[in-house]
Amino acid sequence: MRGNRELYRILVSIAGVVISLIALLAATLQIKGLGDSNAANFLAIASAGIAAASSVYLLRIKERFLKKKRFFVIYSHKDQERASDLVKKLREEGFDPWFDKDEITPGQKIEDALISGLVRSAAAILLVSKNTENPSRYLSLEIDVALSSMGTKNLKFSPIIPVRLDEQPVPKEFENVSWIQLESDEDFKRLVRGLHMVLELQVPSNLV
């Protein structure tokens, strides 16, 4: 992750230098009257166009870097305390979990915020418990959107990793997906390894 951030900073610096040089050349032509005004105007317009295109491109690169560590946490609000503890531990491992408690601000439309968080995440964790046996409207929405928006290069892997908090069976959609029972530190380590594997297989289709 540190290497990605360093590369991003280098690209930003290079783009800034190129744009500055073009703008400086345009200004020099205008001030000294070198060449015709059309050439100076062209350079000024070109520098503005390059600046705009670079901004969009660099934002996409930044988003790709972030997405490599970002995943969405799907859970019942009755399990919020355990979900919060898990999110904290995963952040300590260098992941960037999208957790509604931290991401949704007062006044936001909940459904829109959830969908935005899902499409900007590379993968998801589904916390399964007795509290998810009868899923809420939002929990069902999160699962549906995650399955439709998160694709992997290898169809043998699911973009959603089921994590059981108790003896509640995983939902039917994930009966053929390997799940993990989160009970010990070793279970957590296995989860981290699984997350790394799934995240590496994600296709950032909305950022191409």
C-alpha positions in Angstrom: 0.0 0.0 0.0 2.9 2.4 0.8 4.4 1.7 -2.6 1.1 2.6 -4.3 0.9 5.9 -2.4 4.5 6.7 -3.3 3.8 6.0 -7.0 0.7 8.2 -6.9 2.7 11.1 -5.4 5.3 10.7 -8.1 2.7 10.8 -10.9 1.0 13.9 -9.3 4.4 15.6 -9.2 5.2 14.8 -12.8 1.8 15.9 -14.1 2.2 19.2 -12.1 5.6 19.9 -13.6 4.5 19.3 -17.2 1.4 21.5 -16.8 3.5 24.2 -15.1 6.1 24.2 -18.0 3.4 24.5 -20.6 1.7 27.3 -18.8 5.0 29.1 -18.3 5.8 28.8 -22.0 2.4 30.2 -22.9 2.9 33.1 -20.5 6.4 33.8 -21.8 5.1 34.0 -25.4 2.4 36.4 -24.4 4.6 38.7 -22.3 7.5 38.9 -24.7 5.4 38.8 -27.9 7.3 35.8 -29.2 5.5 34.1 -32.0 1.8 34.9 -32.7 -0.9 35.2 -30.1 -2.7 32.1 -31.5 0.3 29.9 -30.5 0.2 31.4 -27.0 -3.5 30.9 -26.7 -3.2 27.4 -28.0 -0.6 26.6 -25.3 -2.7 28.2 -22.6 -5.8 26.1 -23.7 -3.6 23.0 -24.0 -2.3 23.4 -20.5 -5.8 23.8 -19.1 -7.0 20.7 -21.0 -4.0 18.6 -19.8 -4.6 19.8 -16.2 -8.3 18.7 -16.4 -7.5 15.4 -18.0 -4.7 14.7 -15.6 -6.9 15.4 -12.6 -9.5 12.9 -13.8 -6.8 10.3 -14.6 -5.0 10.7 -11.3 -8.2 10.5 -9.3 -8.9 7.2 -11.1 -5.5 5.9 -10.2 -5.9 7.0 -6.6 -9.3 5.2 -6.5 -7.8 2.0 -7.9 -5.1 2.1 -5.2 -7.7 2.6 -2.4 -10.0 0.0 -3.8 -7.4 -2.7 -3.5 -7.8 -2.4 0.3 -11.5 -1.4 0.6 -14.3 -3.8 1.3 -17.8 -3.5 2.5 -19.0 -4.9 5.9 -22.5 -6.3 5.7 -24.1 -7.0 9.1 -27.2 -6.8 11.3 -27.2 -3.7 13.5 -27.9 -6.0 16.4 -24.3 -7.2 15.9 -22.9 -3.7 15.6 -20.5 -4.1 18.6 -18.9 -7.2 17.2 -18.8 -5.7 13.7 -17.1 -2.6 15.1 -14.5 -4.7 16.9 -13.7 -6.6 13.7 -13.5 -3.4 11.7 -10.9 -2.0 14.2 -8.8 -5.1 13.9 -8.9 -5.2 10.1 -7.8 -1.5 10.0 -4.8 -2.5 12.1 -4.0 -5.0 9.3 -4.0 -2.3 6.7 -7.4 -2.8 5.2 -9.9 0.0 4.5 -13.3 -1.4 5.5 -16.4 0.5 4.5 -18.5 0.5 7.8 -21.8 2.3 7.7 -21.4 3.6 11.3 -18.4 5.6 10.2 -19.3 6.4 6.7 -22.9 7.6 6.7 -23.4 11.1 8.0 -26.6 12.7 9.4 -28.8 13.9 6.6 -27.6 11.4 4.0 -30.0 9.1 2.2 -29.2 5.7 3.6 -29.9 3.6 0.5 -27.9 5.9 -1.7 -25.0 5.9 0.7 -25.0 2.1 0.9 -25.0 1.6 -2.8 -22.2 4.2 -3.3 -20.2 2.4 -0.7 -20.8 -1.0 -2.3 -19.9 0.0 -5.9 -16.7 1.6 -4.6 -15.6 -1.5 -2.7 -13.7 -4.4 -4.1 -15.2 -7.1 -1.9 -17.5 -7.6 1.1 -17.7 -9.5 4.4 -21.0 -10.8 5.4 -21.3 -11.3 9.2 -23.8 -14.1 9.7 -25.6 -14.6 13.0 -29.0 -15.4 14.4 -29.8 -11.7 13.8 -29.4 -12.1 10.0 -31.9 -15.0 9.8 -34.6 -12.6 8.8 -32.6 -9.9 7.1 -33.8 -6.2 7.0 -34.5 -4.4 3.8 -31.1 -2.7 3.9 -29.2 -5.9 4.6 -30.9 -7.7 1.7 -30.1 -4.7 -0.5 -26.5 -4.8 0.4 -26.2 -8.5 -0.5 -28.0 -8.1 -3.8 -25.9 -5.0 -4.9 -22.7 -6.7 -3.7 -23.3 -9.8 -5.8 -24.2 -7.8 -8.9 -21.5 -5.1 -8.7 -18.5 -7.0 -7.3 -16.9 -9.4 -9.9 -13.8 -11.5 -9.7 -11.5 -12.6 -12.5 -11.8 -16.1 -11.2 -15.4 -17.3 -11.0 -14.3 -20.0 -8.4 -14.2 -17.2 -5.8 -17.1 -15.3 -4.3 -16.8 -11.5 -3.9 -18.5 -11.9 -0.5 -16.9 -13.8 2.3 -19.4 -15.3 4.8 -18.2 -15.0 8.4 -20.2 -16.8 11.1 -20.5 -15.2 14.5 -22.6 -18.1 16.0 -24.2 -21.3 14.8 -26.6 -19.7 12.3 -26.2 -21.3 8.8 -25.0 -19.1 6.0 -27.7 -17.9 3.6 -28.6 -20.1 0.7 -26.8 -17.8 -1.8 -23.6 -18.8 -0.1 -24.1 -22.5 0.5 -21.4 -23.3 -2.0 -18.9 -20.7 -0.6 -16.3 -21.6 2.0 -17.1 -19.7 5.2 -15.3 -19.1 8.4 -16.4 -19.3 12.0 -14.9 -16.3 13.8 -13.9 -17.6 17.3 -10.2 -17.3 17.7 -7.1 -15.4 16.7 -6.3 -18.1 14.2 -9.7 -17.7 12.6 -9.0 -14.0 12.2 -5.7 -14.8 10.5 -7.4 -17.1 8.1 -9.9 -14.4 7.4 -7.2 -11.9 6.6 -5.5 -14.4 4.2 -8.9 -15.0 2.5 -9.5 -11.3 2.2 -6.1 -10.7 0.6 -6.8 -13.5 -1.9 -10.3 -12.3 -2.9 -9.2 -8.6 -3.1 -6.4 -9.5 -5.5 -9.0 -11.1 -7.9 -11.3 -8.1 -8.0 -12.0 -6.3 -11.3 -12.4 -2.5 -10.8 -14.9 -2.4 -13.7 -16.3 1.0 -12.8 -12.9 2.5 -12.9 -11.7 1.4 -16.3 
